[in-house]
C-alpha cells in the first residue's frame, strides 16, 4: 500500500525531503451511500408462523445495524471534511509566511515635495519609522486577506460538493417515496374492493436534509496604493547614506 501511494500525487509525504507549503494532498471526501428505506410494511405484518416471525426479527436487526453504520460513515465523512479544511488553512498560512520572509521589503515612497532632507534629523527619522511600520502593516493585512480568500475558496468548494450530494439524496428519496405511494395506492384500491383496511399506512415523505449555511466571503478591504508622484527612497540604505552624510559634514568642518 505504501509503495503504491508513494507513486501518486501524494508521494511527497513518503519522501525524506521537507514538505513544501505549496504541495497539496489529493482532495477526497468519501461519499456515504444512503440507507434503503425501512420496509415498514413488512415489519408491521403479523407473522403467520414461527419462520415468518424469525425472518421479521432478523430484518429488524439488519435495519438497526444499517442505521448505525450510516451514522458512523456520516461522522467519518464530516471528520474528513474538517481535517481537509484544517490542513488547507495551515498550508495557506505557512505558504504566506514563507513568501513574506522571502520577499524583499523596505523600498517605497517617503516624501513627495522634491525638497532635500537631512537624513539625521529627528523629524525625518520619525517619519521613516512611521513609514516602515505602515508598509509592514499593509503587507500583513494583504497576507491576512490572501489567507482568508484561500480558506474561503476551499470552504466554498467543499460546500458545493456537499450540496450536490444532498440534492442527489433528496431526489433519490423523493423517487423512492413516490414508488412507495404507488404501491400503497394499489393496496388501498384492493382493500376497498375487499372491504377491508390497507395492510399498511400511507407512506410519508418526512423531512429532507436542508442545505448547510453557505460560507461567507471575506470582507473586502481597501488596499493602499502608492502614489505615482514624489521621490523614492531605499529604506534599507538610509543608514549607509546617513553615515556618508555625517562623514562629509566632518570633512567640511576640518577644512
TACOR-V438294 format. One record per residue. N is the residue number from 1. RES is the residue in one small letter. PSI is psi in whole degrees, 0 to 359 (none if undefined). Layout:
n: <N:N>
res: <RES:RES>
psi: <PSI:PSI>
This chain:
n: <1:2:3:4:5:6:7:8:9:10:11:12:13:14:15:16:17:18:19:20:21:22:23:24:25:26:27:28:29:30:31:32:33:34:35:36:37:38:39:40:41:42:43:44:45:46:47:48:49:50:51:52:53:54:55:56:57:58:59:60:61:62:63:64:65:66:67:68:69:70:71:72:73:74:75:76:77:78:79:80:81:82:83:84:85:86:87:88:89:90:91:92:93:94:95:96:97:98:99:100:101:102:103:104:105:106:107:108:109:110:111:112:113:114:115:116:117:118:119:120:121:122:123:124:125:126:127:128:129:130:131:132:133:134:135:136:137:138:139:140:141:142:143:144:145:146:147:148:149:150:151:152:153:154:155:156:157:158:159:160:161:162:163:164:165:166:167:168:169:170:171:172:173:174:175:176:177:178:179:180:181:182:183:184:185:186:187:188:189:190:191:192:193:194:195:196:197:198:199:200:201:202:203:204:205:206:207:208:209:210:211:212:213:214:215:216:217:218:219:220:221:222:223:224:225:226:227:228:229:230:231:232:233:234:235:236:237:238:239:240:241:242:243:244:245:246:247:248:249:250:251:252:253:254:255>
res: <x:x:x:x:x:x:x:x:x:x:x:x:x:x:x:x:x:x:x:x:x:x:x:x:x:x:x:x:x:x:x:x:x:x:x:x:x:x:x:x:x:x:x:x:x:x:x:x:x:x:x:x:x:x:x:x:x:x:x:x:x:x:x:x:x:x:x:x:x:x:x:x:x:x:x:x:x:x:x:x:x:x:x:x:x:x:x:x:x:x:x:x:x:x:x:x:x:x:x:x:x:x:x:x:x:x:x:x:x:x:x:x:x:x:x:x:x:x:x:x:x:x:x:x:x:x:x:x:x:x:x:x:x:x:x:x:x:x:x:x:x:x:x:x:x:x:x:x:x:x:x:x:x:x:x:x:x:x:x:x:x:x:x:x:x:x:x:x:x:x:x:x:x:x:x:x:x:x:x:x:x:x:x:x:x:x:x:x:x:x:x:x:x:x:x:x:x:x:x:x:x:x:x:x:x:x:x:x:x:x:x:x:x:x:x:x:x:x:x:x:x:x:x:x:x:x:x:x:x:x:x:x:x:x:x:x:x:x:x:x:x:x:x:x:x:x:x:x:x:x:x:x:x:x:x>
psi: <314:319:321:320:330:344:359:186:346:19:337:340:339:3:156:348:151:144:127:148:343:348:139:143:155:136:119:126:110:137:123:120:134:135:150:154:146:127:75:326:324:325:336:350:143:117:140:339:180:322:316:325:317:318:322:321:318:318:319:320:319:323:316:318:319:325:320:317:320:319:319:317:324:321:319:319:315:322:318:321:314:318:322:317:320:314:320:322:317:319:320:317:319:320:319:322:318:318:321:323:330:336:144:122:160:342:142:193:132:312:157:13:355:3:150:155:142:113:343:359:145:317:325:320:320:321:323:315:314:324:315:317:321:319:316:321:319:320:319:320:320:320:321:319:321:320:318:320:320:315:323:320:318:315:322:321:316:324:318:319:316:326:321:319:317:315:320:319:321:319:321:319:320:319:318:320:320:321:319:319:321:317:323:322:321:315:321:320:319:322:323:322:322:3:52:175:152:149:343:158:165:129:145:136:319:179:133:150:134:164:141:157:133:136:141:138:145:149:137:137:152:128:121:125:142:142:152:354:152:178:153:140:144:106:327:333:7:321:318:319:325:319:320:324:322:319:320:322:320:321:322:320:324:323:none>
